[in-house]
Amino acid sequence: MDNESQKEFWNGPAGDVWVEAQEIMDRMLAPLSEATLAAAMPKSGERIIDVGCGCGATSLALAESGATVWGLDISEVMLERARSRAEGNDNIVFSVKDAATADYDPEYDLIFSRFGVMFFSDPKAAFANLRSALLANGRLAFVCWQSPKENLFMSVAAKAASPFMSAPEPQDPRAPGPFAFAEKAWTTEILESAGFTNISITSLTPSLSVGQNLEEAMYFQARVGPLARAIAELDETVQLQAKQAVSEALLEYETDDGIVIPSAAWLVQAFNSS
């Protein structure tokens, strides 16, 4: 999927779904957001770019430090939600821009992203362009997913639904998408080619709440998870069978705090070499 296709995707039904599920998504990703924010150490007076800021949760969190934040995303509908959440906050600006090709001046201290950098059609060129926005010794901090098999919070539902689905087409694991940076060596190569130095990639493995109860977890899966594809492809009878299988699989992870399933992500940090 090239960047034009990404724009079409995130400004279509996918963007609407992410806005609809924004509260669940922010709550689910909170452990990973907090870990990445702590590592990035935003400071008062700094200038920060939040790449793929979506509905604005991380931009708001970065701004709490007193930094000035420029949130970039290609989804107009998600930025509408972000702007409404940031109303009255004068140190956040949101722009509908493709961070991979936007024009920058070298005046930023930090480039930050929560799962917003894995969709570039040419990641080496994109990160070289992003580095052009950084001051000397400016820094980069982002979080991205490890492989699907390491992310049970995604794969549990997918495995349960798979007997009812046609096999997906084989895909290049490095193609733009959620798991494009699952391979540490590839991510390192991208950043080194873009001119970043002191690259650090650390594993984060928190368990994530995919729903406060089974009903909420199934709602989320039906809109964002693999069950959404099953609903789109299957007739009503088989849909019900797939939903039942997913429901039973998720119940194995039921706790007093809801449906809580292990995840795996990479915390990536680097510095501008110039």
TORVOGU-542267 format. One record per residue (C-alpha): residue in three letters; y negated, z, x. Coordinates in pm, 1 decimal, always signed. Layout:
BEGIN
@code: ala, Y: Y, Z: Z, X: X
...
***
This chain:
BEGIN
@code: met, Y: +0.0, Z: +0.0, X: +0.0
@code: asp, Y: -329.7, Z: -110.6, X: +160.7
@code: asn, Y: -658.0, Z: +72.2, X: +118.6
@code: glu, Y: -765.6, Z: -150.8, X: -171.1
@code: ser, Y: -440.9, Z: -66.3, X: -347.5
@code: gln, Y: -504.0, Z: +301.7, X: -276.4
@code: lys, Y: -848.1, Z: +275.5, X: -438.3
@code: glu, Y: -696.8, Z: +114.7, X: -745.9
@code: phe, Y: -420.5, Z: +376.9, X: -759.1
@code: trp, Y: -647.5, Z: +681.9, X: -730.1
@code: asn, Y: -904.1, Z: +543.8, X: -973.5
@code: gly, Y: -637.3, Z: +474.1, X: -1234.4
@code: pro, Y: -394.7, Z: +701.6, X: -1417.9
@code: ala, Y: -302.1, Z: +884.8, X: -1094.9
@code: gly, Y: -656.4, Z: +1017.8, X: -1056.2
@code: asp, Y: -662.1, Z: +1128.1, X: -1420.2
@code: val, Y: -333.5, Z: +1313.2, X: -1374.5
@code: trp, Y: -457.8, Z: +1497.7, X: -1065.6
@code: val, Y: -771.4, Z: +1607.8, X: -1250.7
@code: glu, Y: -556.1, Z: +1723.9, X: -1541.7
@code: ala, Y: -330.8, Z: +1922.8, X: -1307.6
@code: gln, Y: -611.1, Z: +2044.6, X: -1077.9
@code: glu, Y: -572.9, Z: +2417.0, X: -1145.4
@code: ile, Y: -195.8, Z: +2409.0, X: -1095.9
@code: met, Y: -235.7, Z: +2197.9, X: -781.8
@code: asp, Y: -496.8, Z: +2427.0, X: -625.5
@code: arg, Y: -288.1, Z: +2735.2, X: -698.3
@code: met, Y: +27.0, Z: +2572.3, X: -561.8
@code: leu, Y: -139.8, Z: +2454.9, X: -240.5
@code: ala, Y: -338.5, Z: +2775.6, X: -182.4
@code: pro, Y: -114.7, Z: +2910.5, X: +101.0
@code: leu, Y: -149.9, Z: +2582.7, X: +293.1
@code: ser, Y: -521.4, Z: +2553.0, X: +219.0
@code: glu, Y: -584.9, Z: +2906.1, X: +342.0
@code: ala, Y: -386.2, Z: +2854.8, X: +662.9
@code: thr, Y: -570.9, Z: +2532.1, X: +744.6
@code: leu, Y: -910.6, Z: +2680.5, X: +665.6
@code: ala, Y: -836.2, Z: +2981.8, X: +886.4
@code: ala, Y: -738.1, Z: +2752.9, X: +1174.1
@code: ala, Y: -1044.7, Z: +2530.3, X: +1128.7
@code: met, Y: -1280.4, Z: +2832.1, X: +1142.7
@code: pro, Y: -1582.5, Z: +2677.7, X: +964.9
@code: lys, Y: -1907.1, Z: +2848.1, X: +1061.3
@code: ser, Y: -2249.1, Z: +2890.6, X: +908.5
@code: gly, Y: -2479.3, Z: +2607.5, X: +1006.6
@code: glu, Y: -2200.7, Z: +2363.8, X: +1092.7
@code: arg, Y: -2176.1, Z: +2014.9, X: +944.5
@code: ile, Y: -1833.2, Z: +1929.3, X: +808.0
@code: ile, Y: -1666.0, Z: +1621.4, X: +659.5
@code: asp, Y: -1388.5, Z: +1695.7, X: +408.7
@code: val, Y: -1168.0, Z: +1383.7, X: +400.6
@code: gly, Y: -986.2, Z: +1312.4, X: +75.9
@code: cys, Y: -1154.3, Z: +1611.3, X: -85.7
@code: gly, Y: -1019.8, Z: +1528.5, X: -430.4
@code: cys, Y: -1130.7, Z: +1775.1, X: -696.4
@code: gly, Y: -1330.0, Z: +1977.7, X: -443.8
@code: ala, Y: -1131.8, Z: +2297.1, X: -381.1
@code: thr, Y: -1144.8, Z: +2276.6, X: -2.4
@code: ser, Y: -1506.4, Z: +2158.3, X: +4.0
@code: leu, Y: -1603.9, Z: +2466.9, X: -194.2
@code: ala, Y: -1402.3, Z: +2689.1, X: +39.9
@code: leu, Y: -1559.7, Z: +2531.9, X: +350.3
@code: ala, Y: -1907.9, Z: +2577.4, X: +205.1
@code: glu, Y: -1846.5, Z: +2950.1, X: +156.4
@code: ser, Y: -1885.3, Z: +2983.6, X: +533.9
@code: gly, Y: -2244.9, Z: +2862.0, X: +510.5
@code: ala, Y: -2157.9, Z: +2519.3, X: +648.8
@code: thr, Y: -2296.3, Z: +2196.2, X: +504.9
@code: val, Y: -2008.5, Z: +1992.1, X: +362.7
@code: trp, Y: -1980.0, Z: +1621.2, X: +292.2
@code: gly, Y: -1679.2, Z: +1557.9, X: +70.2
@code: leu, Y: -1537.6, Z: +1205.1, X: +77.8
@code: asp, Y: -1283.7, Z: +1052.8, X: -157.9
@code: ile, Y: -1203.0, Z: +712.8, X: -304.9
@code: ser, Y: -1135.8, Z: +856.7, X: -652.8
@code: glu, Y: -1443.3, Z: +860.8, X: -874.0
@code: val, Y: -1268.9, Z: +1062.1, X: -1144.0
@code: met, Y: -1166.6, Z: +1337.6, X: -903.6
@code: leu, Y: -1516.4, Z: +1352.1, X: -755.4
@code: glu, Y: -1656.9, Z: +1395.8, X: -1105.3
@code: arg, Y: -1450.2, Z: +1713.9, X: -1128.9
@code: ala, Y: -1557.2, Z: +1816.8, X: -777.3
@code: arg, Y: -1926.4, Z: +1775.7, X: -860.2
@code: ser, Y: -1891.6, Z: +1980.3, X: -1177.7
@code: arg, Y: -1722.5, Z: +2260.7, X: -984.3
@code: ala, Y: -1991.2, Z: +2257.1, X: -714.1
@code: glu, Y: -2287.7, Z: +2249.7, X: -951.8
@code: gly, Y: -2567.5, Z: +2468.7, X: -815.9
@code: asn, Y: -2426.8, Z: +2466.4, X: -461.6
@code: asp, Y: -2685.9, Z: +2286.9, X: -251.3
@code: asn, Y: -2481.9, Z: +2267.1, X: +70.8
@code: ile, Y: -2215.8, Z: +2029.2, X: -66.4
@code: val, Y: -2255.5, Z: +1655.1, X: -120.0
@code: phe, Y: -1979.1, Z: +1428.7, X: -251.8
@code: ser, Y: -1953.6, Z: +1053.0, X: -195.5
@code: val, Y: -1714.7, Z: +787.9, X: -320.3
@code: lys, Y: -1625.0, Z: +640.6, X: +18.2
@code: asp, Y: -1323.5, Z: +525.8, X: +214.4
@code: ala, Y: -1326.0, Z: +766.9, X: +507.3
@code: ala, Y: -1131.9, Z: +515.1, X: +716.3
@code: thr, Y: -1414.2, Z: +262.5, X: +723.7
@code: ala, Y: -1730.2, Z: +458.6, X: +637.2
@code: asp, Y: -2027.6, Z: +444.5, X: +874.4
@code: tyr, Y: -2091.7, Z: +771.4, X: +1057.9
@code: asp, Y: -2345.6, Z: +917.0, X: +1295.7
@code: pro, Y: -2205.2, Z: +1152.2, X: +1562.9
@code: glu, Y: -2346.2, Z: +1469.0, X: +1409.4
@code: tyr, Y: -2051.1, Z: +1660.2, X: +1264.2
@code: asp, Y: -1879.7, Z: +1968.8, X: +1404.9
@code: leu, Y: -1557.2, Z: +1946.5, X: +1207.7
@code: ile, Y: -1347.5, Z: +1689.7, X: +1024.8
@code: phe, Y: -1119.6, Z: +1866.1, X: +778.3
@code: ser, Y: -854.9, Z: +1746.7, X: +536.1
@code: arg, Y: -596.2, Z: +1892.6, X: +303.1
@code: phe, Y: -339.6, Z: +1616.2, X: +249.8
@code: gly, Y: -603.7, Z: +1343.1, X: +251.0
@code: val, Y: -536.9, Z: +1148.4, X: +571.5
@code: met, Y: -184.5, Z: +1011.1, X: +523.5
@code: phe, Y: -288.0, Z: +711.8, X: +313.4
@code: phe, Y: -478.1, Z: +498.6, X: +567.2
@code: ser, Y: -349.7, Z: +141.1, X: +598.8
@code: asp, Y: -441.8, Z: +145.8, X: +971.2
@code: pro, Y: -432.1, Z: +513.0, X: +1076.0
@code: lys, Y: -517.8, Z: +451.5, X: +1441.4
@code: ala, Y: -835.5, Z: +263.9, X: +1349.4
@code: ala, Y: -916.8, Z: +516.5, X: +1078.7
@code: phe, Y: -897.0, Z: +815.1, X: +1312.0
@code: ala, Y: -1096.8, Z: +633.0, X: +1579.3
@code: asn, Y: -1364.2, Z: +579.1, X: +1315.6
@code: leu, Y: -1349.1, Z: +942.4, X: +1205.8
@code: arg, Y: -1384.3, Z: +1057.1, X: +1566.5
@code: ser, Y: -1711.4, Z: +861.6, X: +1583.9
@code: ala, Y: -1854.6, Z: +1114.5, X: +1338.5
@code: leu, Y: -1794.4, Z: +1411.2, X: +1568.9
@code: leu, Y: -2027.6, Z: +1570.4, X: +1815.3
@code: ala, Y: -1905.1, Z: +1616.4, X: +2170.9
@code: asn, Y: -1634.1, Z: +1884.2, X: +2152.4
@code: gly, Y: -1625.0, Z: +1847.3, X: +1775.1
@code: arg, Y: -1289.4, Z: +1929.9, X: +1622.0
@code: leu, Y: -1035.5, Z: +1800.1, X: +1374.9
@code: ala, Y: -813.7, Z: +2008.6, X: +1146.6
@code: phe, Y: -583.9, Z: +1880.5, X: +876.0
@code: val, Y: -259.5, Z: +1959.9, X: +700.0
@code: cys, Y: +4.2, Z: +1698.0, X: +615.8
@code: trp, Y: +358.7, Z: +1705.5, X: +482.2
@code: gln, Y: +674.4, Z: +1719.2, X: +687.1
@code: ser, Y: +968.8, Z: +1507.4, X: +567.6
@code: pro, Y: +1083.0, Z: +1508.2, X: +203.5
@code: lys, Y: +1412.3, Z: +1677.2, X: +292.0
@code: glu, Y: +1216.4, Z: +1969.1, X: +441.4
@code: asn, Y: +1007.7, Z: +2003.2, X: +124.1
@code: leu, Y: +1241.8, Z: +2151.5, X: -131.9
@code: phe, Y: +954.4, Z: +2198.5, X: -375.8
@code: met, Y: +953.0, Z: +1818.4, X: -408.0
@code: ser, Y: +1313.6, Z: +1727.3, X: -331.5
@code: val, Y: +1482.7, Z: +1974.2, X: -568.3
@code: ala, Y: +1351.9, Z: +1794.9, X: -876.8
@code: ala, Y: +1404.0, Z: +1452.3, X: -720.4
@code: lys, Y: +1768.7, Z: +1529.2, X: -640.5
@code: ala, Y: +1831.5, Z: +1662.2, X: -991.3
@code: ala, Y: +1677.9, Z: +1352.1, X: -1153.7
@code: ser, Y: +1837.0, Z: +1099.5, X: -917.4
@code: pro, Y: +2169.6, Z: +1051.3, X: -1104.6
@code: phe, Y: +1973.0, Z: +916.4, X: -1399.8
@code: met, Y: +1750.1, Z: +683.9, X: -1196.9
@code: ser, Y: +1783.4, Z: +354.6, X: -1019.5
@code: ala, Y: +1783.7, Z: +390.7, X: -641.6
@code: pro, Y: +1431.1, Z: +355.1, X: -498.8
@code: glu, Y: +1352.3, Z: +63.3, X: -270.5
@code: pro, Y: +1381.9, Z: +152.2, X: +101.4
@code: gln, Y: +1039.3, Z: +221.0, X: +250.6
@code: asp, Y: +891.4, Z: +237.3, X: +597.6
@code: pro, Y: +860.0, Z: +614.2, X: +661.3
@code: arg, Y: +527.7, Z: +549.6, X: +837.5
@code: ala, Y: +380.8, Z: +348.7, X: +549.9
@code: pro, Y: +75.9, Z: +501.2, X: +377.1
@code: gly, Y: +191.2, Z: +780.4, X: +151.3
@code: pro, Y: +246.9, Z: +1156.4, X: +132.4
@code: phe, Y: +501.3, Z: +1163.9, X: +417.7
@code: ala, Y: +345.4, Z: +908.8, X: +653.7
@code: phe, Y: +274.1, Z: +1178.8, X: +916.1
@code: ala, Y: +607.1, Z: +1360.9, X: +886.9
@code: glu, Y: +699.8, Z: +1255.4, X: +1241.3
@code: lys, Y: +516.1, Z: +1468.8, X: +1497.1
@code: ala, Y: +539.9, Z: +1211.3, X: +1774.2
@code: trp, Y: +385.3, Z: +942.2, X: +1552.7
@code: thr, Y: +98.4, Z: +1169.2, X: +1449.2
@code: thr, Y: +35.2, Z: +1255.8, X: +1813.7
@code: glu, Y: +36.1, Z: +886.9, X: +1906.4
@code: ile, Y: -217.3, Z: +808.9, X: +1633.7
@code: leu, Y: -456.4, Z: +1080.4, X: +1748.5
@code: glu, Y: -421.2, Z: +1003.2, X: +2118.5
@code: ser, Y: -489.0, Z: +635.0, X: +2057.4
@code: ala, Y: -800.6, Z: +732.8, X: +1862.0
@code: gly, Y: -930.4, Z: +933.4, X: +2159.5
@code: phe, Y: -856.8, Z: +1289.5, X: +2047.2
@code: thr, Y: -746.6, Z: +1549.8, X: +2301.4
@code: asn, Y: -592.6, Z: +1899.4, X: +2302.2
@code: ile, Y: -370.6, Z: +1801.8, X: +2011.7
@code: ser, Y: -177.6, Z: +2084.7, X: +1849.4
@code: ile, Y: +79.5, Z: +2045.8, X: +1570.0
@code: thr, Y: +214.7, Z: +2366.2, X: +1417.3
@code: ser, Y: +476.1, Z: +2406.9, X: +1145.9
@code: leu, Y: +378.9, Z: +2580.5, X: +822.1
@code: thr, Y: +662.8, Z: +2675.3, X: +587.4
@code: pro, Y: +530.8, Z: +2881.1, X: +295.4
@code: ser, Y: +704.0, Z: +2895.2, X: -38.7
@code: leu, Y: +484.4, Z: +2739.4, X: -307.4
@code: ser, Y: +451.4, Z: +2824.3, X: -675.0
@code: val, Y: +517.2, Z: +2503.5, X: -868.4
@code: gly, Y: +453.0, Z: +2685.6, X: -1195.2
@code: gln, Y: +388.6, Z: +3034.8, X: -1326.1
@code: asn, Y: +691.6, Z: +2979.2, X: -1547.4
@code: leu, Y: +945.5, Z: +2705.1, X: -1616.6
@code: glu, Y: +728.7, Z: +2543.4, X: -1883.1
@code: glu, Y: +437.3, Z: +2500.9, X: -1641.8
@code: ala, Y: +666.7, Z: +2380.5, X: -1363.6
@code: met, Y: +814.0, Z: +2115.7, X: -1593.9
@code: tyr, Y: +465.0, Z: +2012.1, X: -1707.4
@code: phe, Y: +368.3, Z: +1959.0, X: -1343.5
@code: gln, Y: +687.1, Z: +1770.9, X: -1257.7
@code: ala, Y: +644.3, Z: +1543.1, X: -1556.4
@code: arg, Y: +297.4, Z: +1439.8, X: -1442.2
@code: val, Y: +300.9, Z: +1451.3, X: -1061.9
@code: gly, Y: +661.2, Z: +1498.3, X: -951.8
@code: pro, Y: +964.5, Z: +1265.7, X: -957.0
@code: leu, Y: +1024.1, Z: +1342.8, X: -1323.5
@code: ala, Y: +713.0, Z: +1137.5, X: -1399.9
@code: arg, Y: +894.6, Z: +826.5, X: -1276.6
@code: ala, Y: +1199.9, Z: +915.3, X: -1485.2
@code: ile, Y: +988.7, Z: +947.1, X: -1798.7
@code: ala, Y: +826.4, Z: +611.2, X: -1729.5
@code: glu, Y: +1157.0, Z: +430.1, X: -1669.6
@code: leu, Y: +1417.8, Z: +589.5, X: -1894.2
@code: asp, Y: +1487.3, Z: +574.0, X: -2264.9
@code: glu, Y: +1442.2, Z: +891.5, X: -2466.5
@code: thr, Y: +1805.4, Z: +1003.2, X: -2458.0
@code: val, Y: +1838.1, Z: +971.4, X: -2080.4
@code: gln, Y: +1493.5, Z: +1127.4, X: -2035.1
@code: leu, Y: +1619.8, Z: +1439.1, X: -2208.4
@code: gln, Y: +1922.8, Z: +1450.5, X: -1980.0
@code: ala, Y: +1703.4, Z: +1412.3, X: -1670.7
@code: lys, Y: +1465.3, Z: +1682.1, X: -1793.1
@code: gln, Y: +1753.8, Z: +1919.8, X: -1855.4
@code: ala, Y: +1892.2, Z: +1858.7, X: -1507.1
@code: val, Y: +1551.6, Z: +1919.9, X: -1347.1
@code: ser, Y: +1497.1, Z: +2230.1, X: -1559.1
@code: glu, Y: +1829.6, Z: +2377.9, X: -1447.3
@code: ala, Y: +1754.5, Z: +2299.6, X: -1082.8
@code: leu, Y: +1412.3, Z: +2463.6, X: -1098.6
@code: leu, Y: +1550.4, Z: +2776.2, X: -1266.4
@code: glu, Y: +1747.7, Z: +2847.1, X: -949.6
@code: tyr, Y: +1409.1, Z: +2924.7, X: -786.9
@code: glu, Y: +1274.8, Z: +3146.4, X: -1063.8
@code: thr, Y: +1115.7, Z: +3471.0, X: -943.8
@code: asp, Y: +891.4, Z: +3738.4, X: -1090.6
@code: asp, Y: +601.7, Z: +3524.2, X: -966.3
@code: gly, Y: +720.4, Z: +3204.3, X: -1134.2
@code: ile, Y: +904.7, Z: +2905.1, X: -990.7
@code: val, Y: +863.2, Z: +2944.7, X: -613.5
@code: ile, Y: +1017.4, Z: +2688.5, X: -377.4
@code: pro, Y: +1000.2, Z: +2642.1, X: +4.3
@code: ser, Y: +770.7, Z: +2378.6, X: +153.3
@code: ala, Y: +708.9, Z: +2238.7, X: +501.2
@code: ala, Y: +382.8, Z: +2101.6, X: +639.1
@code: trp, Y: +218.3, Z: +2033.2, X: +974.0
@code: leu, Y: -108.9, Z: +2198.1, X: +1069.2
@code: val, Y: -274.1, Z: +1949.4, X: +1302.4
@code: gln, Y: -570.7, Z: +2030.7, X: +1528.6
@code: ala, Y: -746.9, Z: +1824.0, X: +1793.4
@code: phe, Y: -1081.1, Z: +1780.6, X: +1969.9
@code: asn, Y: -1322.1, Z: +1499.0, X: +2042.1
@code: ser, Y: -1283.2, Z: +1396.4, X: +2405.5
@code: ser, Y: -1640.4, Z: +1270.5, X: +2450.2
***
